[in-house]
Amino acid sequence: MPDDTAAQDTSHRTGSARSRAAGAVAFARRWAAELVETSHVPMSLGQVEEFLLPLTELIAAALESDPFDAEPVVEVGDDLVAMHFTGEGVLRSTLALVTGELPELLCLPGGPDLVARAGAVCGVLADAYAHALRQRTLDEQETIKRAVLKARDAMEQRLRASEERFRTVFTTSAVGIGIVSTDWYILDANESLLDILGYERDELSRTFAGELVHPDDISGLADLYGELVRGQRRHFTTEKRLLRSNGDQVWAHMVVSLVRDERGEPDYHVVMVEDVSELHLLQEWLRHQAVHDRLTGLPNRAQFVSRVESAAGRAGPTTRIALCHLGIDGFKVLNNGLGHDVGDGVLRETALRLRSLVPESRGLVARTGGDEFGILLERTSDTAEVVDLVERALRAVAEPIRTGGHEVSVSASAGVVERRAAGADPAELLRDAALTLHWAKTDGRAQWTLFDAERSRRDRDRLELAATIPTALRNGEFFVAYQPQVRLADGVVVGVDALARWDHPVLGELGAERFLDLAEQTGSAVPLGWRLLGEACAQATEWRRTLPGPALAVNVRLGLRHWRDPELIGGIRSVLADSGLDAERLRLEVPAAAVLAEDGDLPETLEVLGAIGVRVVLTGLRPGHVDRPALELLPVHGWKVSRVPAETAEERGLAELVALAHKADRVVVADGVATEEHATRLRDLGVDVAQGPHYGEPGHAADIEELLADR
């Protein structure tokens, strides 16, 4: 059987590799078809495909790299330029294919990570392509300059040949070339430069070159020219805006060289111009995408954080600032129920509504996460102003949304932080807003909650406590405290309730109510449960050996995660075997609400435990609020109520529960018995077993031994 599995794995990997290779070939073929339409190179379509296949593999490897590294894609940009794939649209079509078709053909898993990787790969590819073009421009410029100098310095009989060579480069170059006098009038221009600027030759001749430069870029160009004339540089490279004949702007990559005469005096300039408007727009688009959410068009979390930092940094001593962290309630249910297209439509409409509420001069609305939005409001007057905005935002989100053929109504919750901006820590502002949103959702949803410093402190303390549970577990800081359980009919101790305690090195002894819920949240509940269960069972076995009278039962509370552990039954068998405890002396507590609401394997688990002799006790029952038929059907030993009834109606409910339990051959245990009066009332109501301060507080094993010795 293992050989078959290995063969299947090998076959699967081979199939995946073949599928990927086929995808790479298909992409190279598609890419080649695009490039031959935009560039004329002396290669057949098949040769172009062969040339592009290894470049495809480079891009694919970068997308799949771990850790992610886009730098190898630099070779792709270099090779495209080296093979003269430099026609208009080459870069645009290449990037469109990389972001659009390559992931699908290679069967790459989608998601935000793939989108981010594809964007980074495209950025590196675009930069490499632009750099290679610039380098080629520099190389051509140097060739021209050498040709010019050679023409001037050559002997008269070679002058004509030299000038012819220059003229060939001048007239055939795809780069715009202009010969400009030292007083910046255009003496000559090739066809490429005329095309870039949109002029006829006679229109451009003797035109002052400064008139072709955007007014905002003149001063920077003049500074570079001064360095050139003073001999501080042989040439300079820059990107400036030029003006076409119709007034349109052209982003131009320019290389300007100064040619000197035989005396070393400035003679004329050679200016090489390449239209990089498309590349400039692409770079602008990439910069925009880096700080905006693609789905909604809103600023993303990175821009939101930057804006918050900026607002806090420039705030005056009395300036106030507000953050609202807003989340759509139940968005996952909406997505799963109606589909992601409907969910996307809800997010887009929500973004539009929120953006309309905040003037750009006062703040910013951003999408900060999947179904979450951030609102920054600057220069607030007081909390009331912010509350008004938040309430309007919640009402706006709650308005019905029509999308994807559905009318959808959603609600939202919001966490609000408003405070003095000067000296505020942006990271703390963002953290407090996110925490306050969590409170709003926890407290009931469809509402807003204002940040509370004291509640935040308590939450931080709980989180810090939760973070130390795994270490405390390794250090053996948890132990079992035992509380006696007494049979009400005769007052005999029949068992003990094993309760988890934490001997915290700073806070002292902590009760289970301080940390069990945290253990459930951090994933430590199961290992903690096994440790406490093992200790309690071992102690019960020791008491059976050393104490006179009937053996004590031991009651252990397990967390819900532990009850759902697939290793539960096997683990309990092992604990019983290791400790030597009889199965019928072990009582395991399980929340009744969890069992009654469970549609998985928990009821079956209870049956298996009963079959091996372990007794199960349902906890958390509220007399008068129980599903009687469901309770009767559950295979459990008993039911446990957590408090003594305080009113006549509660007593009636408990009496009914006791009658139902005894009819079903179950026992009823009451917790929280504090007085003899409590014990008498419970005994009169028919309760079987009780525990609480009246019979003894939770203590060490020695305390139980002393209690039994006294009785």
N, C-alpha and C positions, 0 to 999 in steps of 0.2 A: 504493500500500500504506500509506504513512503516513497518508493521508486516511482510509482505512478504519479504521485503529487509533484515530485521533482520534475518529472517529464512534462507534466502539464505546465509548471512554472516556466520551464525552459521554452516550451512551445509558445506560451503567452508572451515571454520577452522577445522571442524571435519574431512573432507576429507584430508586436509593437514596433520593433526596430524596422521591419519591412514597411509598415504603414508610415512611419516617420520618414523613411528614405523616399517613399513614393510621394509624400507630401512635399518634401524639399524639391524633388524633381518637378512636380507640378507648379510649385511657386516660381522656380527658376524659369520655366517655360512662360508663365504668365508675365513675369518681370521682363523677360527678353522681348516679348511682344510689345510692351509699353516703350521700352528704350529705343527699339529700332524705328519707332514712329517719331521720336524727338531728336535723335542724333544720327548722323551719317558716318558710319565707320566701315572700313574695308573688311567686314566679317559677315559670314552668312548667318542666318537665324540660328542654325544649329551650333555654330561656333560661339555665338553670343550666349546661348543657353549653357554650353560647357564652361564658359568664362564665369557665368553668374552662379553656377551651382555651389562652388566652394565658398563664395561670398554669402550665399543663403545659409550654408552650414555655420558660418561665423556668427551671423545674426541670431540663428536659432540657439546656438550654444550660449550666447550672451543672455538671451531671454530665460534660458533654463539654468543658468549658472547658480551655484550655491557655495559660498556667498555670492550675491549678485555682483557682477562686474561687467560694465558695458564698454570698457576701454578697447577690447579686441576689435570692436566695430570700426575703430579709426581706420583700420586697413581697408575696409569696404569703401569709405569715402576716397581714400588715396587711390585705390585701384580704378574706381570709376573715372576719376579725372585722368589718370595715367593712360587709360584706354580711349580717351577722348569722348566719353559719354558726358558731354557738357552742354547739350542743347537745352533750350527753354523747356521747362516742365520735367526734366529728369529727376531733380530732387523731390519735387512735389509728388510725382507719381510713385517714386520709390517709397517715400514715407507713408503715403496712403496705403500702399500694399502691405508694408510692414505692420501697420497698426490695424489694418482691416482684414487681410486674407491670410497672412502667415500663421497667426495663432490657430485659426480654424484648420488649415491644411496640415499643421503639425499636431493637431489634437491636443493643444495645450489647455490646461484647466483655466477657466475664466476667473473673473473677480477683480477687486481693487488692486491686488498685488500685481496681476498681469498688466493692468492698465498703467500702473506706475512704472513697471519695468519697460513696457513698450515706449512710454513717453521718454524715459531716460535714454533708451537705445536710440530713439529718433533724434534726441538732442545731441548726443555724441556724434551720430552719423552726419547730421547737418553741419556741426562745427568742423568735423574732419573734411567734409566736402568743400566747405567754404575756405578752409585753410589751404587745401590743395589747389583750389582755383587761384587764391592769392599768390601762392608760391609760383604757380605757372605764370601769372601776370608779372611777378618780379623777374622770373627767368627771361620772359620775352622782352621785358623792359631793358634788362641788362644786355640782351642780344642786340636790341635796337641801338642802345647807347654805344656799344662797342662798334657797331656798324657805322654810326655817325662819326665817332672819333676817327675811325679808320679811314672813312671817306675824306675827312678834313686833312688828316695827316699823310695820307698816301701821296705818292707821286702823281703828277698830273696825268700820266698815261693810265694809271689805275683808278682815277677818280670816277670815271664814268661807270666802271664795273661795280665799284663800291656803292655808288649812289643807286645803281640798279638793284643791288641786293637789299638796300634799305627800303627802296620803293616797293619791292616785292613783299617784304614783311609788313610795311605800312599799309599796303592796299589789301592784303589777304588776311590780316589778323582779325579774329573774331572780337578782339578787345578794341574798344575805341581809343584812337591815338590822335593827339593834337600837338602841333608845333606852335608854341606860344612865345612871343617876343618877351624881352626882359621887362617891358612896360605893360605886359599882360594883355596884349592884343593877339587874337588868333591869326596865325599865318597860314596854317593848313590843317586839314582834318580828314581822316579817312572815312569810308562809308559807314563803318560801325559806329563811329562817334556821331555822325549825322543822324543815324537811325535812333541812337539813344536819346539825343536831344530834340529830335523832330524838326530839324532845320534842313533847308536846301543849302548847297555849298555856297552860293553867292550871298545868302542871308548870313551865314556864319562867318564868312571871311571878313577880317578886320573888326570883328566884334570884340568889345572889351570883355575879357573872361570873367571879371568880377560880377558882371550883370547876370551871369549864368549860375551864380552861387546863391543859395538861400541867404537872405539878409542875416539871419541868426547864426549862420556858420562862417561869415566873413572874417570875424576877428580871430577865430581859432586858426583859420587857414593862413592869415597874415603872419601870425606868430611862427608857424612852421616854415613859411617862406623866408622869414628873416634868418632863421637858423641855417637854411640852405645857402643863402647868399653869403653868410659869414663863414661858410666852410665848416660849420659844426656837424654837418651831416652830408652824405653824398646824395641822398634822396630821402623823401619821406612818404609814408603810407598813411592814409586816413580814410575815414568814411564820412562823407558830407552829403547834404541834399543839394542837388542841382535842379534848375528850373528848365522845363521843356518849353518849346515855342508857344504851346497853348496854355502855359501857366501851371501845368501839373508838376508835381515834385517827383524826382527820381533819386532814390538812395543809391549812391555811387561809391564803389571802392576805387580810390584814386592812388596812383603811384606817380610822384612828380620828381623829375630829375633835372638838374641844371647842367647844361653843356657849356664848357668854357672854351675860349679861343686859344690860339697858340701862346698868348701872353698870360693866360690864366684868368682872364676877365670873363664875367658872365656874357654868354652869347645868345642863347635861347633855351627854352625849356621843352622837354618831352613829357607830355602828360598822358598817362594811360588810364582809361576809365572803363570800369566794368559795372553794368547795371545789376545791383544786388537787392533790388526792391522786393523781389519775391522771397529771398532769403531773410531779409529784414522783417517782412510780414510774418514769416514762419517763426522767427525768433520771438517776435512780439506775442504770437499766438501761444507759443510754448511757455513764455513767462506768465501769460494770462492763465493758462491751464494749471500752472503750478500753484496758483493762489485762489482758484475758483472751483466750485463744484460743477462737474459736467452736467449733472441731471437738472439742477435748478438754476444754474447760472449765478447763484449767490457766492459771495466769498466763502472760502473753506475755512477749516479750523486754523490752519497755519496763518492765514491773513487775519482772522479774528483775534488770535493770540497776539500777533504783532500790533494790531490796532489797540488792544487793551494795554499793552506795554507802553505804546506811544502816548496814549491818553493819560496814563498814570505818571509818565515821566515828565510831561509838560504842564501838569496841573499846578495851579496856584495854591496858596495855603488854605483857602476856604472853598476851593472847587470840590464838588461832589460828583460821584460817578455811580452808575448802576449797571448791574449785569443781570440778565434774565436767561436762565437755562430752561428751554421749553421742549417737552417731549410729547409725541403723539401717543395716546393711550391705546394699548392693544394692537399696535401696528403689525406685530408678527402674525396675529390671528387674521388680520385683514389681508396681508400678503399671501398667507397660506390658503385662505378661503377663496379669495377672488382673483388671485394671481398677481405677479409682480408688476404687470403693466398697469393694473388699477392702483397698486401701491405707489408706483412712480408718479402716476397722475395726481394722486393725493398730495404727494410731496411737492410737486411743481406748483399746484394751486395754493398750498399752504405757504410756500415761499413767496408767491406773488402777494398774498394777503398780508403777510407779516412785513414785507418790504414797504408796502404802501402806508404803514403806520409810523414809520420812523424816518424823518427827514435826514438826508445825507449830511446836512450840516450839524446835526445833533448826535448822530451815532451810526450804527452799522447793524445789519441783520446778516447772519451767516448760517450755513448748514454745518454743524459741528460734528455730526455723526449720522448713523443710519436714519433714525426717525427723530433726531434732535436738532434744535436750532438755538443759536445764541443771539441775544439782543444786547447791544451795548448802547447805553444812553449817557451822553456826556453832559456836564454842567447841569445836573439835576438840582431842583430847588429843595425838595424834601421827598420823603418816602411816599407821600400821597400822590405825587405826580407819577411816580413809577408804578404804583399800584393801579392807577387809572389806565396807564398804557397796557399793563399786563392783563387787566380785566377785558380791555378792548381786544387784545390779541386772542384771549381764550374764546371770546364770543365770535371773533372772525373765523377762527379755526373750526368752531362748532357748526358754522353754516353748512348746509348740504353741498356736496361736491359731485358734479356729474363728470364721470370719466370712464372710458372703456365700456360704454353702454350701461353703466350702473350709476345709481344715485347713492352716494356714500355719505354717512354722517359719522364724524369722529369727534372725540374730545381730546383735550390736551391738559397736561399738568405743567406747572412752572415753579421753578425755584428762583427767588429774588434776593439779590444782595445789593444794598445801597449804603454807601459810606463815603467818608472824605477821601478824595483821590490822592492827596499829597502823602507820600510815604507808604502808600498801599503797595503790597506785594502782588504783582499781576498773577503769579502762579497761585497764590492763596485766594485771590478773588475768583479765579476760575474753579479752583477746587471747592470753595465754599458754595458757588452757584450749582455745581454738579451735585454736591451733597444735599443741598436744599431741594433740588428736583427729586432726588431719591426719597426725601421725606414726604414730598407732596404725593408721589405715587404710592408710597407705603401707607399714608394716612387716608387714602380713599380715591385718589385720582380726580380728574376733571376739576382741579382747584389749584390755587397758587399758595405757596408757603414762603414766609419771610425768614431769612436766615436768623438763627438763634445761636448766639455764641456759646451759651451754657449747654444747649443740646449738642452742639458741635463738639464741645469738650468731652461730653459723655460718650459720644459716638467714637471719637478718637481714642478714648480710653479703652472702649470695647474692642476697637480694631487692633490696638496695640496688644491687648490681652489675647486676642485671637491669633495674632502673629506669633506669639510665644508658645502656643499650645504644643506644636510638634516638638520643640526643644524640651519643654517640660515633660512630655511623654518619654522622650529618650533619657531624661535625667531621673526618671522615677519619682516625680513630684506628686503624682496622683495616688490616692489610696482610698480604701473603702471604710466608711463609717457605718455602724450598724444600729438600727432602731428596733426595739422589740415590737412584736406583733402579738396581741393578747386575744385569746378566745373569750368573748364577752360572757358566755354562759357560766364559766367557772373561774375566770381570771388567770388562766394558765398561759404562760408564754409558749406559743406554738411555733413561732418562727421569727425571723428577723428580716427587715428591709435593708438591703445593701445599697447604700447611697454613695455616689461619687463625691470625693472631696479633693481639693487642690491645696497642697502645702506650698503656697506661693512664697518665694524668697523675699519679696518686698511687702506684699499686701496681706500676708498671713494666710490663715485657713479660709478658703473660699467654698461656699456651697455650690451644689450642682446648678442652681438657677443662674449663677454668674457665668458659667462657661459651657454648659452642654449644648445650648443653641449655637454658640460660636464654633464648637467642635463639629457640629453638623454642617455649618457653612464652609469650614475650611477643609473638610474631608478627613478630619482626625477622629470622627465619632466611632468608626469601626475599629481601628486599633485600640482606642481607649476602651471601648466596650469589651473587647476580648481580654484586655488586661484586668479590668475590674471583675469580669465574670470568672476568670480563672482564679483570682485571689479569693473571691467570695465562696466559690465552690470548695476550694482547698480548706478554708476556715471552717465551713460547715462540716466537712469530713473530720477535721480535728476535734470539733465539739462533740461529734457523735462518739469519738473515741474516748474523750476525757470527761465529759459531763454525764451525770446520771440522768435517768429518765428518758422519755421518748426523744428521738432525734429531731432537731429543729429543721424546719423548712427555711430555705433562703430565697428571698424575693429580689430579683435583679431587673432594673429598668434598662432596656435597650433603645437606642435612637432609631428613628425611622430608616435612615440609611443602612443601619445594621440589619434591620428586618428585611430589607430588600437585597442584602448581600447574597449572591448565589451560593456562597460557601457557608451559609448560616447553619444548615443541618449538619453538614460534615464537621464544622467547627465545634458545635455543641457536643456532638458525639465524642470528639477528641478531648474536650474539657472534662466531660464526665469520666472518661476513661483515665485521664491523667490524674484527676483529683480523687477518684474512687467514690464519688458521691452518687447515691441512688437517684435515678432520673426523677422519681416521684417526689423527691425532696426539693427539686428546683422549680421555682416559679418565675416565669418571664413576663414582664409587663409590656403591653403594646397599646398605643393610643386607639381608643374605640373609633374615633373619627377616621383614622387612617384605614382601619380594616373595613369599615362600612362603605368608604368611598373608593376602595381599591378595586380596580378591574383587572389586576394582574394575577400574580402567583401567591399573594399573601394568604388568602383563605386556605389554599392548598398547603402552604407551609404550616399553618396552625394544625391541620389534620395530621401531617407527618409528625409534628412534635408530640401531639397527643398519642400517636401510635407507639412512640418510643418511651412514653411515660412522663414526659415533661409537661408540667401544668402551665397554662397560659392565663393571664389575668388581664382583662380589659380595663384601661384607665380613662379618666376624663369624662366619665358618665355624669350627666345632669339629670337627676330625677325629674320626671315630668316632661322631658325633652328627648325621649329615646324612641328608636324604631323597634318596637317590641317584637314583631315577627322576625326581623333580621337578627336581633340579639339571640333569640331562642335557637336559631339555626347555626350559630357560630360554635365551632368545637373548642370551647374554652372551659377552664376550671372555675373561674369566678369573675366578679365585676368589682371595681374599686371606685368609690366616690371620694372626691378630694376634700370635702368639707362637711361639717356638721350642719344640718338644716337649721336656718334661723327663723323661719316662719311656718305657720300651720300648713300653708299650701305646699311648701317644700317637704314638710314631714309626710304629707299625704303622698307626694310623688315618690319619696323614698320607700314608704310602706308598700306602694304598688310595685316598685322595682324589686324589693325583697321578696314579695309574694311571687313575682314572675321568676326570680332566680331560684327560689326553693322548688317551684313547680318544675323547673328545667334541671333540677339537681345541680345548681350552682351555689357557690358561697358568695357573700357580699362582705367586702372589706371597706372600712371607713378610715380615712386619714384625717389628721388635724384635731384629734380629741385632746382638749386642753384641761377639762375639769371632770370631776366625778359626775356632775349633773349631765354633762355631754354623754358620758358612758352609759348612764342610766337610761336616758332617752333613746340612745341607739339600741341598747339591749331590749327595751320595750318594743321598739319597731322591728325587731327580729334580725338586726345586723349580726353577722357571725363573728367577725374579727375586727379589731380596731388597733390603731397606732396613733401616736401623737405625744406632745409634751407631758400629758398626764401619766403616761406609762414610762417615759424616759426620752431624753433628747438623743439624737444620733451620737454615737461615741465609738471608741476603739473596741476591739474584741474583748479586752480585759474588762471593760465596763459591763458588757453583756454577761461575762462570767461572774462578776461581782453581784449583778442583779439577780441572777439565778441562784447564787449561793444564799443571798438574803431571804429568798422565798422558799 
